[in-house]
């Protein structure tokens, strides 16, 4: 384990302890420039407490860890935090939505608009479309909370 991975693990453990959330384990892995943190909560804990509604609490926890890392290392690192495999399950769900819409765009020839997705979810959809449907494109349009994702033929 690298020094950075150890620092990320320690910051997560310390913050979770401070919040009174017991964990079974915290594992930090590095893939290219992304550090992925897998948090497994103690069996007695409810993951929804740390995930929150539409992952708002988890995203806030992730931002706080990012800020703490920057303050400690003076370097901006990309960190993705997952709790009890929530993000992995979310990715499967998002990719299933993208698959269905991409097939519909191919069949109908009309663009599909997706609303109400956060930046992480839009990124998953962009990646999925790019990797699996070379004849289609996905583009984010709009600003802030009015951002939509358009899937269309190239």
VOFIDO-224539 format. One record per residue: x, y, z of N, C-alpha, C in turn; residue number from 1. Coordinates in steps of 0.1 Angstrom, whole numbers, plus 5000, padded with zeros to 4 digits. Layout:
N
<tipa n_u="X" n_v="Y" n_w="Z" ca_u="X" ca_v="Y" ca_w="Z" c_u="X" c_v="Y" c_w="Z" milo="NUM"/>
...
This chain:
154
<tipa n_u="5008" n_v="4988" n_w="5000" ca_u="5000" ca_v="5000" ca_w="5000" c_u="5009" c_v="5012" c_w="5000" milo="1"/>
<tipa n_u="5006" n_v="5022" n_w="4991" ca_u="5014" ca_v="5034" ca_w="4990" c_u="5010" c_v="5043" c_w="5002" milo="2"/>
<tipa n_u="5019" n_v="5053" n_w="5004" ca_u="5017" ca_v="5063" ca_w="5015" c_u="5004" c_v="5070" c_w="5013" milo="3"/>
<tipa n_u="5001" n_v="5074" n_w="5001" ca_u="4988" ca_v="5081" ca_w="4998" c_u="4976" c_v="5072" c_w="5002" milo="4"/>
<tipa n_u="4977" n_v="5060" n_w="4998" ca_u="4966" ca_v="5051" ca_w="5001" c_u="4964" c_v="5049" c_w="5016" milo="5"/>
<tipa n_u="4975" n_v="5048" n_w="5023" ca_u="4974" ca_v="5048" ca_w="5038" c_u="4968" c_v="5060" c_w="5044" milo="6"/>
<tipa n_u="4972" n_v="5072" n_w="5038" ca_u="4966" ca_v="5085" ca_w="5043" c_u="4951" c_v="5085" c_w="5041" milo="7"/>
<tipa n_u="4947" n_v="5081" n_w="5029" ca_u="4932" ca_v="5081" ca_w="5026" c_u="4925" c_v="5072" c_w="5035" milo="8"/>
<tipa n_u="4931" n_v="5060" n_w="5037" ca_u="4924" ca_v="5050" ca_w="5047" c_u="4923" c_v="5056" c_w="5061" milo="9"/>
<tipa n_u="4934" n_v="5062" n_w="5065" ca_u="4934" ca_v="5067" ca_w="5079" c_u="4924" c_v="5079" c_w="5080" milo="10"/>
<tipa n_u="4923" n_v="5088" n_w="5070" ca_u="4914" ca_v="5099" ca_w="5071" c_u="4900" c_v="5094" c_w="5071" milo="11"/>
<tipa n_u="4897" n_v="5084" n_w="5063" ca_u="4883" ca_v="5078" ca_w="5063" c_u="4880" c_v="5072" c_w="5076" milo="12"/>
<tipa n_u="4889" n_v="5064" n_w="5082" ca_u="4887" ca_v="5057" ca_w="5095" c_u="4885" c_v="5067" c_w="5106" milo="13"/>
<tipa n_u="4893" n_v="5078" n_w="5106" ca_u="4892" ca_v="5088" ca_w="5116" c_u="4878" c_v="5095" c_w="5115" milo="14"/>
<tipa n_u="4874" n_v="5099" n_w="5103" ca_u="4862" ca_v="5106" ca_w="5101" c_u="4850" c_v="5097" c_w="5105" milo="15"/>
<tipa n_u="4850" n_v="5085" n_w="5101" ca_u="4839" ca_v="5075" ca_w="5104" c_u="4839" c_v="5073" c_w="5119" milo="16"/>
<tipa n_u="4850" n_v="5072" n_w="5126" ca_u="4850" ca_v="5071" ca_w="5140" c_u="4845" c_v="5083" c_w="5147" milo="17"/>
<tipa n_u="4849" n_v="5095" n_w="5142" ca_u="4844" ca_v="5108" ca_w="5148" c_u="4828" c_v="5109" c_w="5146" milo="18"/>
<tipa n_u="4823" n_v="5103" n_w="5135" ca_u="4809" ca_v="5104" ca_w="5132" c_u="4801" c_v="5093" c_w="5140" milo="19"/>
<tipa n_u="4809" n_v="5084" n_w="5146" ca_u="4803" ca_v="5073" ca_w="5154" c_u="4797" c_v="5062" c_w="5145" milo="20"/>
<tipa n_u="4804" n_v="5059" n_w="5133" ca_u="4799" ca_v="5049" ca_w="5124" c_u="4810" c_v="5038" c_w="5124" milo="21"/>
<tipa n_u="4807" n_v="5026" n_w="5131" ca_u="4816" ca_v="5015" ca_w="5131" c_u="4817" c_v="5008" c_w="5117" milo="22"/>
<tipa n_u="4830" n_v="5004" n_w="5114" ca_u="4832" ca_v="4998" ca_w="5101" c_u="4839" c_v="4984" c_w="5104" milo="23"/>
<tipa n_u="4837" n_v="4975" n_w="5094" ca_u="4844" ca_v="4963" ca_w="5094" c_u="4858" c_v="4965" c_w="5088" milo="24"/>
<tipa n_u="4858" n_v="4972" n_w="5077" ca_u="4871" ca_v="4975" ca_w="5070" c_u="4869" c_v="4986" c_w="5060" milo="25"/>
<tipa n_u="4881" n_v="4992" n_w="5058" ca_u="4882" ca_v="5003" ca_w="5048" c_u="4894" c_v="4999" c_w="5039" milo="26"/>
<tipa n_u="4891" n_v="4997" n_w="5026" ca_u="4902" ca_v="4993" ca_w="5016" c_u="4903" c_v="5004" c_w="5006" milo="27"/>
<tipa n_u="4915" n_v="5008" n_w="5003" ca_u="4918" ca_v="5018" ca_w="4993" c_u="4926" c_v="5012" c_w="4982" milo="28"/>
<tipa n_u="4921" n_v="5013" n_w="4969" ca_u="4928" ca_v="5008" ca_w="4958" c_u="4930" c_v="5019" c_w="4948" milo="29"/>
<tipa n_u="4941" n_v="5018" n_w="4940" ca_u="4944" ca_v="5028" ca_w="4930" c_u="4943" c_v="5022" c_w="4916" milo="30"/>
<tipa n_u="4936" n_v="5029" n_w="4907" ca_u="4935" ca_v="5025" ca_w="4893" c_u="4938" c_v="5038" c_w="4885" milo="31"/>
<tipa n_u="4949" n_v="5038" n_w="4879" ca_u="4954" ca_v="5050" ca_w="4872" c_u="4954" c_v="5062" c_w="4881" milo="32"/>
<tipa n_u="4946" n_v="5072" n_w="4879" ca_u="4947" ca_v="5084" ca_w="4888" c_u="4935" c_v="5084" c_w="4898" milo="33"/>
<tipa n_u="4927" n_v="5073" n_w="4898" ca_u="4916" ca_v="5073" ca_w="4907" c_u="4918" c_v="5064" c_w="4919" milo="34"/>
<tipa n_u="4916" n_v="5069" n_w="4931" ca_u="4916" ca_v="5061" ca_w="4943" c_u="4902" c_v="5057" c_w="4947" milo="35"/>
<tipa n_u="4900" n_v="5044" n_w="4948" ca_u="4887" ca_v="5039" ca_w="4952" c_u="4887" c_v="5034" c_w="4966" milo="36"/>
<tipa n_u="4878" n_v="5039" n_w="4974" ca_u="4877" ca_v="5035" ca_w="4988" c_u="4865" c_v="5027" c_w="4990" milo="37"/>
<tipa n_u="4867" n_v="5014" n_w="4994" ca_u="4856" ca_v="5005" ca_w="4997" c_u="4854" c_v="5004" c_w="5012" milo="38"/>
<tipa n_u="4843" n_v="5010" n_w="5017" ca_u="4840" ca_v="5009" ca_w="5031" c_u="4829" c_v="4999" c_w="5034" milo="39"/>
<tipa n_u="4832" n_v="4990" n_w="5043" ca_u="4823" ca_v="4979" ca_w="5047" c_u="4819" c_v="4983" c_w="5061" milo="40"/>
<tipa n_u="4806" n_v="4986" n_w="5063" ca_u="4802" ca_v="4990" ca_w="5076" c_u="4800" c_v="4977" c_w="5085" milo="41"/>
<tipa n_u="4800" n_v="4979" n_w="5098" ca_u="4797" ca_v="4968" ca_w="5107" c_u="4783" c_v="4963" c_w="5105" milo="42"/>
<tipa n_u="4781" n_v="4950" n_w="5107" ca_u="4768" ca_v="4945" ca_w="5104" c_u="4756" c_v="4952" c_w="5111" milo="43"/>
<tipa n_u="4759" n_v="4957" n_w="5123" ca_u="4748" ca_v="4964" ca_w="5130" c_u="4744" c_v="4978" c_w="5124" milo="44"/>
<tipa n_u="4752" n_v="4983" n_w="5115" ca_u="4750" ca_v="4996" ca_w="5109" c_u="4741" c_v="4995" c_w="5097" milo="45"/>
<tipa n_u="4733" n_v="5006" n_w="5095" ca_u="4725" ca_v="5007" ca_w="5083" c_u="4733" c_v="5015" c_w="5073" milo="46"/>
<tipa n_u="4736" n_v="5010" n_w="5061" ca_u="4744" ca_v="5017" ca_w="5051" c_u="4737" c_v="5030" c_w="5047" milo="47"/>
<tipa n_u="4723" n_v="5031" n_w="5047" ca_u="4716" ca_v="5042" ca_w="5043" c_u="4720" c_v="5055" c_w="5051" milo="48"/>
<tipa n_u="4725" n_v="5053" n_w="5064" ca_u="4729" ca_v="5064" ca_w="5072" c_u="4741" c_v="5071" c_w="5065" milo="49"/>
<tipa n_u="4750" n_v="5064" n_w="5060" ca_u="4762" ca_v="5070" ca_w="5053" c_u="4759" c_v="5073" c_w="5038" milo="50"/>
<tipa n_u="4750" n_v="5066" n_w="5032" ca_u="4747" ca_v="5068" ca_w="5018" c_u="4738" c_v="5080" c_w="5016" milo="51"/>
<tipa n_u="4727" n_v="5081" n_w="5024" ca_u="4717" ca_v="5092" ca_w="5023" c_u="4708" c_v="5091" c_w="5011" milo="52"/>
<tipa n_u="4699" n_v="5100" n_w="5010" ca_u="4690" ca_v="5101" ca_w="4999" c_u="4697" c_v="5104" c_w="4986" milo="53"/>
<tipa n_u="4695" n_v="5096" n_w="4976" ca_u="4702" ca_v="5097" ca_w="4963" c_u="4717" c_v="5099" c_w="4964" milo="54"/>
<tipa n_u="4723" n_v="5093" n_w="4974" ca_u="4737" ca_v="5093" ca_w="4977" c_u="4743" c_v="5107" c_w="4981" milo="55"/>
<tipa n_u="4734" n_v="5116" n_w="4985" ca_u="4738" ca_v="5129" ca_w="4989" c_u="4748" c_v="5129" c_w="5001" milo="56"/>
<tipa n_u="4746" n_v="5121" n_w="5011" ca_u="4755" ca_v="5120" ca_w="5022" c_u="4768" c_v="5114" c_w="5018" milo="57"/>
<tipa n_u="4767" n_v="5104" n_w="5010" ca_u="4780" ca_v="5097" ca_w="5005" c_u="4788" c_v="5107" c_w="4997" milo="58"/>
<tipa n_u="4781" n_v="5115" n_w="4988" ca_u="4789" ca_v="5125" ca_w="4980" c_u="4795" c_v="5135" c_w="4989" milo="59"/>
<tipa n_u="4788" n_v="5140" n_w="4999" ca_u="4793" ca_v="5150" ca_w="5009" c_u="4805" c_v="5144" c_w="5016" milo="60"/>
<tipa n_u="4804" n_v="5131" n_w="5021" ca_u="4815" ca_v="5125" ca_w="5028" c_u="4827" c_v="5124" c_w="5018" milo="61"/>
<tipa n_u="4825" n_v="5121" n_w="5006" ca_u="4836" ca_v="5120" ca_w="4996" c_u="4842" c_v="5134" c_w="4994" milo="62"/>
<tipa n_u="4834" n_v="5145" n_w="4993" ca_u="4840" ca_v="5158" ca_w="4992" c_u="4848" c_v="5162" c_w="5004" milo="63"/>
<tipa n_u="4843" n_v="5159" n_w="5016" ca_u="4850" ca_v="5162" ca_w="5028" c_u="4864" c_v="5155" c_w="5028" milo="64"/>
<tipa n_u="4864" n_v="5142" n_w="5024" ca_u="4877" ca_v="5135" ca_w="5024" c_u="4886" c_v="5141" c_w="5014" milo="65"/>
<tipa n_u="4881" n_v="5145" n_w="5002" ca_u="4889" ca_v="5152" ca_w="4992" c_u="4895" c_v="5165" c_w="4997" milo="66"/>
<tipa n_u="4887" n_v="5173" n_w="5005" ca_u="4892" ca_v="5185" ca_w="5010" c_u="4903" c_v="5182" c_w="5021" milo="67"/>
<tipa n_u="4900" n_v="5172" n_w="5029" ca_u="4910" ca_v="5168" ca_w="5040" c_u="4923" c_v="5164" c_w="5033" milo="68"/>
<tipa n_u="4922" n_v="5156" n_w="5022" ca_u="4934" ca_v="5151" ca_w="5015" c_u="4942" c_v="5163" c_w="5010" milo="69"/>
<tipa n_u="4935" n_v="5172" n_w="5004" ca_u="4942" ca_v="5184" ca_w="4998" c_u="4949" c_v="5192" c_w="5009" milo="70"/>
<tipa n_u="4942" n_v="5194" n_w="5020" ca_u="4948" ca_v="5201" ca_w="5031" c_u="4961" c_v="5194" c_w="5036" milo="71"/>
<tipa n_u="4960" n_v="5181" n_w="5037" ca_u="4971" ca_v="5173" ca_w="5042" c_u="4983" c_v="5171" c_w="5032" milo="72"/>
<tipa n_u="4980" n_v="5169" n_w="5019" ca_u="4990" ca_v="5166" ca_w="5009" c_u="4993" c_v="5177" c_w="5000" milo="73"/>
<tipa n_u="4985" n_v="5188" n_w="5000" ca_u="4986" ca_v="5199" ca_w="4990" c_u="4986" c_v="5194" c_w="4976" milo="74"/>
<tipa n_u="4977" n_v="5184" n_w="4973" ca_u="4976" ca_v="5178" ca_w="4960" c_u="4961" c_v="5174" c_w="4958" milo="75"/>
<tipa n_u="4955" n_v="5177" n_w="4947" ca_u="4942" ca_v="5173" ca_w="4944" c_u="4942" c_v="5159" c_w="4939" milo="76"/>
<tipa n_u="4935" n_v="5150" n_w="4946" ca_u="4934" ca_v="5136" ca_w="4942" c_u="4920" c_v="5133" c_w="4939" milo="77"/>
<tipa n_u="4918" n_v="5124" n_w="4929" ca_u="4904" ca_v="5119" ca_w="4926" c_u="4901" c_v="5107" c_w="4934" milo="78"/>
<tipa n_u="4891" n_v="5108" n_w="4942" ca_u="4887" ca_v="5098" ca_w="4952" c_u="4873" c_v="5094" c_w="4950" milo="79"/>
<tipa n_u="4870" n_v="5081" n_w="4949" ca_u="4856" ca_v="5076" ca_w="4948" c_u="4854" c_v="5067" c_w="4960" milo="80"/>
<tipa n_u="4844" n_v="5071" n_w="4968" ca_u="4841" ca_v="5063" ca_w="4980" c_u="4828" c_v="5055" c_w="4978" milo="81"/>
<tipa n_u="4829" n_v="5042" n_w="4981" ca_u="4817" ca_v="5033" ca_w="4980" c_u="4815" c_v="5027" c_w="4994" milo="82"/>
<tipa n_u="4802" n_v="5025" n_w="4997" ca_u="4798" ca_v="5019" ca_w="5010" c_u="4790" c_v="5007" c_w="5007" milo="83"/>
<tipa n_u="4794" n_v="4996" n_w="5012" ca_u="4787" ca_v="4983" ca_w="5011" c_u="4783" c_v="4980" c_w="4996" milo="84"/>
<tipa n_u="4792" n_v="4983" n_w="4987" ca_u="4790" ca_v="4981" ca_w="4973" c_u="4778" c_v="4989" c_w="4967" milo="85"/>
<tipa n_u="4774" n_v="5000" n_w="4973" ca_u="4763" ca_v="5008" ca_w="4968" c_u="4766" c_v="5014" c_w="4954" milo="86"/>
<tipa n_u="4779" n_v="5019" n_w="4952" ca_u="4782" ca_v="5025" ca_w="4939" c_u="4783" c_v="5014" c_w="4928" milo="87"/>
<tipa n_u="4787" n_v="5002" n_w="4931" ca_u="4788" ca_v="4991" ca_w="4921" c_u="4774" c_v="4988" c_w="4917" milo="88"/>
<tipa n_u="4764" n_v="4987" n_w="4926" ca_u="4750" ca_v="4984" ca_w="4923" c_u="4744" c_v="4996" c_w="4915" milo="89"/>
<tipa n_u="4748" n_v="5008" n_w="4919" ca_u="4743" ca_v="5020" ca_w="4912" c_u="4748" c_v="5020" c_w="4897" milo="90"/>
<tipa n_u="4761" n_v="5016" n_w="4895" ca_u="4766" ca_v="5015" ca_w="4882" c_u="4759" c_v="5006" c_w="4873" milo="91"/>
<tipa n_u="4755" n_v="4994" n_w="4878" ca_u="4748" ca_v="4984" ca_w="4871" c_u="4734" c_v="4990" c_w="4867" milo="92"/>
<tipa n_u="4728" n_v="4996" n_w="4876" ca_u="4714" ca_v="5002" ca_w="4874" c_u="4715" c_v="5013" c_w="4863" milo="93"/>
<tipa n_u="4725" n_v="5022" n_w="4864" ca_u="4727" ca_v="5033" ca_w="4854" c_u="4730" c_v="5027" c_w="4840" milo="94"/>
<tipa n_u="4739" n_v="5017" n_w="4840" ca_u="4742" ca_v="5011" ca_w="4827" c_u="4730" c_v="5004" c_w="4821" milo="95"/>
<tipa n_u="4722" n_v="4999" n_w="4829" ca_u="4710" ca_v="4992" ca_w="4823" c_u="4701" c_v="5003" c_w="4817" milo="96"/>
<tipa n_u="4699" n_v="5014" n_w="4824" ca_u="4691" ca_v="5026" ca_w="4818" c_u="4698" c_v="5030" c_w="4805" milo="97"/>
<tipa n_u="4711" n_v="5032" n_w="4805" ca_u="4718" ca_v="5036" ca_w="4793" c_u="4716" c_v="5027" c_w="4782" milo="98"/>
<tipa n_u="4717" n_v="5014" n_w="4785" ca_u="4715" ca_v="5003" ca_w="4774" c_u="4701" c_v="5004" c_w="4768" milo="99"/>
<tipa n_u="4691" n_v="5005" n_w="4776" ca_u="4677" ca_v="5006" ca_w="4771" c_u="4675" c_v="5018" c_w="4763" milo="100"/>
<tipa n_u="4680" n_v="5030" n_w="4767" ca_u="4678" ca_v="5042" ca_w="4759" c_u="4686" c_v="5042" c_w="4746" milo="101"/>
<tipa n_u="4698" n_v="5036" n_w="4747" ca_u="4707" ca_v="5036" ca_w="4735" c_u="4700" c_v="5027" c_w="4724" milo="102"/>
<tipa n_u="4694" n_v="5016" n_w="4729" ca_u="4687" ca_v="5007" ca_w="4719" c_u="4675" c_v="5014" c_w="4713" milo="103"/>
<tipa n_u="4668" n_v="5022" n_w="4721" ca_u="4656" ca_v="5029" ca_w="4717" c_u="4661" c_v="5040" c_w="4707" milo="104"/>
<tipa n_u="4672" n_v="5047" n_w="4709" ca_u="4677" ca_v="5057" ca_w="4700" c_u="4681" c_v="5050" c_w="4687" milo="105"/>
<tipa n_u="4687" n_v="5039" n_w="4687" ca_u="4691" ca_v="5031" ca_w="4675" c_u="4678" c_v="5028" c_w="4667" milo="106"/>
<tipa n_u="4668" n_v="5023" n_w="4674" ca_u="4656" ca_v="5018" ca_w="4667" c_u="4647" c_v="5030" c_w="4662" milo="107"/>
<tipa n_u="4645" n_v="5040" n_w="4670" ca_u="4636" ca_v="5051" ca_w="4667" c_u="4643" c_v="5062" c_w="4659" milo="108"/>
<tipa n_u="4656" n_v="5063" n_w="4661" ca_u="4664" ca_v="5074" ca_w="4654" c_u="4662" c_v="5087" c_w="4660" milo="109"/>
<tipa n_u="4655" n_v="5088" n_w="4671" ca_u="4653" ca_v="5101" ca_w="4678" c_u="4662" c_v="5102" c_w="4691" milo="110"/>
<tipa n_u="4666" n_v="5113" n_w="4694" ca_u="4675" ca_v="5115" ca_w="4705" c_u="4667" c_v="5113" c_w="4718" milo="111"/>
<tipa n_u="4674" n_v="5109" n_w="4729" ca_u="4667" ca_v="5107" ca_w="4742" c_u="4674" c_v="5116" c_w="4751" milo="112"/>
<tipa n_u="4665" n_v="5123" n_w="4760" ca_u="4670" ca_v="5132" ca_w="4770" c_u="4669" c_v="5125" c_w="4784" milo="113"/>
<tipa n_u="4680" n_v="5127" n_w="4792" ca_u="4680" ca_v="5122" ca_w="4805" c_u="4681" c_v="5134" c_w="4815" milo="114"/>
<tipa n_u="4672" n_v="5135" n_w="4824" ca_u="4673" ca_v="5145" ca_w="4834" c_u="4675" c_v="5139" c_w="4848" milo="115"/>
<tipa n_u="4678" n_v="5147" n_w="4858" ca_u="4679" ca_v="5143" ca_w="4872" c_u="4690" c_v="5133" c_w="4875" milo="116"/>
<tipa n_u="4701" n_v="5134" n_w="4867" ca_u="4713" ca_v="5126" ca_w="4870" c_u="4724" c_v="5135" c_w="4875" milo="117"/>
<tipa n_u="4731" n_v="5130" n_w="4886" ca_u="4742" ca_v="5138" ca_w="4891" c_u="4754" c_v="5137" c_w="4882" milo="118"/>
<tipa n_u="4765" n_v="5145" n_w="4884" ca_u="4777" ca_v="5144" ca_w="4875" c_u="4783" c_v="5130" c_w="4875" milo="119"/>
<tipa n_u="4783" n_v="5123" n_w="4886" ca_u="4789" ca_v="5109" ca_w="4886" c_u="4781" c_v="5100" c_w="4877" milo="120"/>
<tipa n_u="4768" n_v="5101" n_w="4878" ca_u="4759" ca_v="5092" ca_w="4870" c_u="4760" c_v="5096" c_w="4855" milo="121"/>
<tipa n_u="4761" n_v="5109" n_w="4852" ca_u="4762" ca_v="5113" ca_w="4838" c_u="4775" c_v="5108" c_w="4832" milo="122"/>
<tipa n_u="4786" n_v="5108" n_w="4840" ca_u="4799" ca_v="5103" ca_w="4836" c_u="4798" c_v="5088" c_w="4833" milo="123"/>
<tipa n_u="4791" n_v="5080" n_w="4841" ca_u="4789" ca_v="5066" ca_w="4839" c_u="4782" c_v="5064" c_w="4826" milo="124"/>
<tipa n_u="4771" n_v="5072" n_w="4823" ca_u="4764" ca_v="5070" ca_w="4810" c_u="4772" c_v="5074" c_w="4798" milo="125"/>
<tipa n_u="4780" n_v="5085" n_w="4799" ca_u="4789" ca_v="5089" ca_w="4788" c_u="4798" c_v="5077" c_w="4785" milo="126"/>
<tipa n_u="4805" n_v="5072" n_w="4795" ca_u="4814" ca_v="5061" ca_w="4794" c_u="4808" c_v="5049" c_w="4787" milo="127"/>
<tipa n_u="4796" n_v="5045" n_w="4792" ca_u="4789" ca_v="5033" ca_w="4787" c_u="4786" c_v="5035" c_w="4773" milo="128"/>
<tipa n_u="4780" n_v="5046" n_w="4769" ca_u="4776" ca_v="5049" ca_w="4755" c_u="4789" c_v="5048" c_w="4746" milo="129"/>
<tipa n_u="4799" n_v="5055" n_w="4750" ca_u="4812" ca_v="5056" ca_w="4742" c_u="4818" c_v="5042" c_w="4740" milo="130"/>
<tipa n_u="4818" n_v="5034" n_w="4751" ca_u="4824" ca_v="5020" ca_w="4750" c_u="4815" c_v="5010" c_w="4742" milo="131"/>
<tipa n_u="4802" n_v="5012" n_w="4743" ca_u="4793" ca_v="5001" ca_w="4737" c_u="4785" c_v="5005" c_w="4725" milo="132"/>
<tipa n_u="4784" n_v="5018" n_w="4722" ca_u="4776" ca_v="5022" ca_w="4711" c_u="4784" c_v="5032" c_w="4703" milo="133"/>
<tipa n_u="4794" n_v="5028" n_w="4694" ca_u="4802" ca_v="5038" ca_w="4687" c_u="4794" c_v="5046" c_w="4677" milo="134"/>
<tipa n_u="4782" n_v="5042" n_w="4673" ca_u="4774" ca_v="5049" ca_w="4664" c_u="4766" c_v="5060" c_w="4670" milo="135"/>
<tipa n_u="4766" n_v="5060" n_w="4684" ca_u="4759" ca_v="5070" ca_w="4692" c_u="4768" c_v="5080" c_w="4699" milo="136"/>
<tipa n_u="4762" n_v="5091" n_w="4703" ca_u="4770" ca_v="5101" ca_w="4711" c_u="4762" c_v="5105" c_w="4723" milo="137"/>
<tipa n_u="4768" n_v="5109" n_w="4734" ca_u="4761" ca_v="5114" ca_w="4745" c_u="4768" c_v="5128" c_w="4748" milo="138"/>
<tipa n_u="4759" n_v="5138" n_w="4751" ca_u="4764" ca_v="5151" ca_w="4753" c_u="4756" c_v="5157" c_w="4765" milo="139"/>
<tipa n_u="4763" n_v="5163" n_w="4774" ca_u="4756" ca_v="5170" ca_w="4785" c_u="4754" c_v="5185" c_w="4780" milo="140"/>
<tipa n_u="4741" n_v="5189" n_w="4783" ca_u="4737" ca_v="5203" ca_w="4779" c_u="4731" c_v="5210" c_w="4791" milo="141"/>
<tipa n_u="4732" n_v="5223" n_w="4791" ca_u="4726" ca_v="5231" ca_w="4802" c_u="4736" c_v="5233" c_w="4813" milo="142"/>
<tipa n_u="4732" n_v="5240" n_w="4824" ca_u="4740" ca_v="5243" ca_w="4835" c_u="4734" c_v="5239" c_w="4848" milo="143"/>
<tipa n_u="4743" n_v="5238" n_w="4858" ca_u="4740" ca_v="5235" ca_w="4871" c_u="4729" c_v="5224" c_w="4873" milo="144"/>
<tipa n_u="4718" n_v="5227" n_w="4880" ca_u="4708" ca_v="5217" ca_w="4882" c_u="4698" c_v="5215" c_w="4870" milo="145"/>
<tipa n_u="4700" n_v="5223" n_w="4860" ca_u="4692" ca_v="5221" ca_w="4848" c_u="4700" c_v="5213" c_w="4837" milo="146"/>
<tipa n_u="4711" n_v="5206" n_w="4841" ca_u="4719" ca_v="5199" ca_w="4832" c_u="4711" c_v="5186" c_w="4827" milo="147"/>
<tipa n_u="4711" n_v="5184" n_w="4814" ca_u="4705" ca_v="5171" ca_w="4809" c_u="4715" c_v="5164" c_w="4800" milo="148"/>
<tipa n_u="4713" n_v="5152" n_w="4798" ca_u="4722" ca_v="5144" ca_w="4790" c_u="4714" c_v="5139" c_w="4777" milo="149"/>
<tipa n_u="4720" n_v="5142" n_w="4765" ca_u="4713" ca_v="5138" ca_w="4753" c_u="4721" c_v="5127" c_w="4747" milo="150"/>
<tipa n_u="4713" n_v="5116" n_w="4743" ca_u="4719" ca_v="5105" ca_w="4736" c_u="4713" c_v="5105" c_w="4722" milo="151"/>
<tipa n_u="4722" n_v="5105" n_w="4712" ca_u="4717" ca_v="5106" ca_w="4698" c_u="4726" c_v="5099" c_w="4689" milo="152"/>
<tipa n_u="4722" n_v="5098" n_w="4676" ca_u="4730" ca_v="5092" ca_w="4666" c_u="4741" c_v="5102" c_w="4662" milo="153"/>
<tipa n_u="4753" n_v="5098" n_w="4658" ca_u="4763" ca_v="5107" ca_w="4654" c_u="4760" c_v="5113" c_w="4641" milo="154"/>
